[in-house]
């Protein structure tokens, strides 16, 4: 095996246990810091690692992308696929599936719209936490303290005039999502797209993923979008059943996607 490749893989293995700084990685892998830095820069350029802060590195989204491609038949994505495809076919609109991964919301599946308008999203891409329907569903399911900590730590980049720009308003939005059982992105991320999302649950009732519908504003106004809520929730319920939610004693999806 190539020595550089072996060292790069060793770095990824070390980072799998959590963020580490340059000194820690050099000690763990047993090479000079300059060598570690060179390898990290290559891995960072390919998004296999990313900065956790000014001094620490963590695993990056490209690694998650590869992992999702390799998930086996018990993957939540595979279990949700029939319901997601049916929803896409019935509505003609873009359907996403997203999961919460170590502080990030990642798109893990996508079914394209039949319409000409295409979304910027792709499988493996991160969804902004404060302005996407899938992220709202996933964050709303977190324990109160964790939800508050995340909300207070966001930078609230304004993507559109409708983007939520502060923690108090975002926490209020998440409380609304918890109470009504679905989320709305009201042109908060892209000003020509609005979205709905609903939770996909596992055998214990835990939220494994978020299933969403994304619709160009030119095709449906807000009332038209909200009219799709029953179809979305029915699809999420079917997907949840496949993941064991209705019959908790049967095998179903595990919550590895949200650990």
Secondary structure, 3 states (H helix, E strand, C coil): CCHHHHHHHHHHHHHCCCCEEHHHHHHHHCCCHHHHHHHHHHHHHCCCEEECCCCEEEECHHHHHHHHHCCCCCCHHHHHHHHHHHHHHHHCCEEEEEEEECCEEEEEEEECCCCCCCCCCCCCCEECCCCCHHHHHHHHCCCHHHHHHHHHHCCCCCCCCCCCCCHHHHHHHHHHHHHHCEEEECCCCCCCEEEEEEEEECCCCCEEEEEEEEEECCCCCHHHHHCCHHHHHHHHHHHHHHCCCCCCCCCCCCHHHHC
